[in-house]
């Protein structure tokens, strides 16, 4: 449970009057003249995101005013806790269930701090649960968003393939799921040659995580996440500036773990399978090289055009494994391409999907929960770009354009046979802080994907 959301019986909380701008102006007109004069003297303007304190007769604050836009969404509420000092607060008056859920979730997300290595000593403000807020739904979203943030924020010296696999084991243990982890050279005998090839250069052995949960007769849902715990670029070494954030290259795996956790926590009627290829893309005498030809689980061969396009290579084995079961639905998450960031920026994940109905369901869920996605095309006109010269495929076309699309087309070749497949290419990182979203690791598309799955199978 988020420790910044509390039961009202625990405290004498300062009331917060939260109103849209127009309603705030009407409310203020009915307040005593002394209060209006105070607000005027302190420069308060009724604008969305603004807060003000109203003093009581004894000089101690009587209440907090908080301005919202008309039809506020999740992130509009997130500006409130950042504006308040430590203490306990409660929303004054009646609000709808949607607003109560948004207010509580925004509070929990806005008061997140990554303090594994340094405690800043700050005491965050606490909010009394709004009466109409659905506790279980809010706490689930906070918990698993926090999981994504914590995993992505973790430095690579403390989060390698083994530790990432350990996080999956912990999740499986909590929910009574089966967990199989294939390690090192066993990847070759178990049929994951591409994962082995990418991860073999580091003494932290590569792994393939396979978690299963639910009844076999239920619809098959498979969730896949790219788990590159650090990406040097391999022999096509990244410059220092591009390597700086590469601890986050396992952000897809963090999302996959979190989404699987949300599905299990909600008890949805699915046969869940979670697949995470976990590697560190490193440099050593046995690192894979540009020009090498790599075997894959599907049997397709891949010519390595660039060792820094390793994520799609390890996902190839995972998608082929998923496809072998003919699942009802597959979603993969990956911090895959800089091209998607160039096209859509750092905060809007690119969605590729081979089924229009599924794509629209995902986009509708994204709109409804304030967790945006933007659909991009699996444009078959670019399929020739991924053809290899000496192998079936090339992992890094030589052209400079359409990189997010060609990467998705590469993955599609291994998703062959999956009727409903979505690929989410995301940043998993906030480059600067915004209300409710501190700089650092961030969940993007997680709540949208869960909402769609819940509507299908809930």
CORMOVEN-V164629 format. One record per residue. D_CENTER is the distance of its C-alpha to the mean C-alpha in Angstrom with 2 decimals. Layout:
d_center
D_CENTER
D_CENTER
This chain:
d_center
19.34
18.30
21.49
21.41
22.00
25.58
28.39
30.92
33.81
32.73
33.49
35.47
32.64
33.17
32.81
30.47
31.70
28.84
30.23
29.73
31.86
34.76
34.94
34.77
37.81
39.69
38.83
40.09
43.36
44.19
43.64
46.59
47.90
47.25
43.50
43.44
45.53
43.21
40.18
42.26
43.43
39.96
38.76
36.31
35.31
33.62
30.58
27.01
25.14
28.47
29.67
33.23
35.18
38.37
41.04
43.18
46.95
46.76
44.55
41.42
38.43
38.73
35.40
32.45
32.08
28.73
28.64
26.15
26.24
27.59
25.07
22.43
18.73
15.97
15.82
19.62
19.90
17.71
20.64
22.87
22.05
21.92
25.48
26.91
28.47
28.19
29.70
29.22
28.73
28.94
28.54
32.06
33.04
31.56
28.24
26.76
24.34
21.62
22.39
22.61
19.20
17.70
19.86
18.97
15.18
15.46
17.83
15.73
12.75
15.42
17.31
14.69
16.31
15.76
19.37
19.74
22.21
23.56
24.22
24.90
27.07
25.74
25.97
23.37
24.82
24.57
24.52
26.64
24.79
25.70
28.00
26.26
22.69
21.45
20.85
19.22
16.60
15.78
15.84
13.58
10.79
11.64
12.01
8.83
6.75
9.49
9.18
5.94
7.87
11.05
10.53
9.44
12.23
14.67
17.39
18.32
21.67
20.16
17.36
18.92
18.87
20.83
18.66
15.49
17.74
18.96
15.66
15.71
19.37
18.84
16.55
19.15
21.93
20.73
20.57
23.53
21.90
23.59
22.11
23.71
23.05
25.07
25.92
27.75
30.72
30.15
27.49
30.52
32.48
29.58
28.79
25.78
27.73
25.14
22.79
25.93
27.04
23.99
23.70
27.41
28.17
26.71
28.44
25.15
25.50
22.87
21.62
20.53
18.80
19.77
19.07
20.90
21.12
23.11
26.40
27.44
28.87
25.70
23.74
21.82
18.04
16.53
12.93
12.76
10.67
12.23
13.29
15.30
15.58
17.65
18.90
22.36
22.83
25.48
29.00
27.76
26.80
24.45
26.11
25.28
23.45
21.03
20.63
19.84
16.02
16.01
14.92
11.34
12.26
10.91
7.26
7.44
9.25
7.09
4.63
8.22
9.72
7.79
8.49
11.90
12.46
12.04
14.39
16.82
16.85
17.72
20.30
19.70
22.53
21.09
21.86
18.45
18.10
15.31
16.07
14.91
17.28
17.23
19.39
20.32
21.73
24.86
28.45
31.52
34.64
32.95
29.90
29.56
31.20
31.17
33.47
32.84
32.50
29.91
30.29
27.51
27.31
28.12
31.23
30.34
31.07
28.96
30.65
28.70
28.93
26.66
25.30
22.35
21.05
20.45
16.96
18.43
21.35
19.62
17.54
21.00
22.20
19.26
19.61
23.36
23.17
21.05
23.51
26.46
25.77
25.69
22.61
22.28
18.74
16.32
12.70
11.51
8.45
9.83
10.27
13.58
15.80
16.99
18.70
15.68
15.26
19.01
18.97
16.24
15.52
12.58
10.73
11.26
9.66
12.64
13.25
16.15
17.81
21.25
21.99
22.58
22.50
19.10
17.76
19.39
18.10
14.46
15.44
17.46
14.80
12.53
15.69
16.60
13.62
13.07
9.66
11.23
11.51
14.72
16.71
18.54
21.51
22.26
25.53
28.03
30.34
28.38
28.56
31.60
29.63
27.98
31.34
32.67
36.19
36.99
34.16
32.47
29.44
28.49
24.98
25.46
27.74
30.10
29.60
27.53
26.25
23.67
21.61
18.37
20.67
22.71
19.77
18.66
22.37
22.62
19.96
21.73
24.86
23.39
21.87
25.45
26.46
23.10
23.96
20.53
17.80
14.70
13.13
10.00
10.63
8.14
8.81
5.92
8.87
11.02
14.51
16.20
15.83
15.77
16.57
13.97
11.73
13.53
13.81
11.80
8.43
5.72
2.45
3.82
5.68
4.72
7.92
9.66
9.66
10.84
13.33
14.75
15.19
16.79
19.09
20.15
20.73
20.86
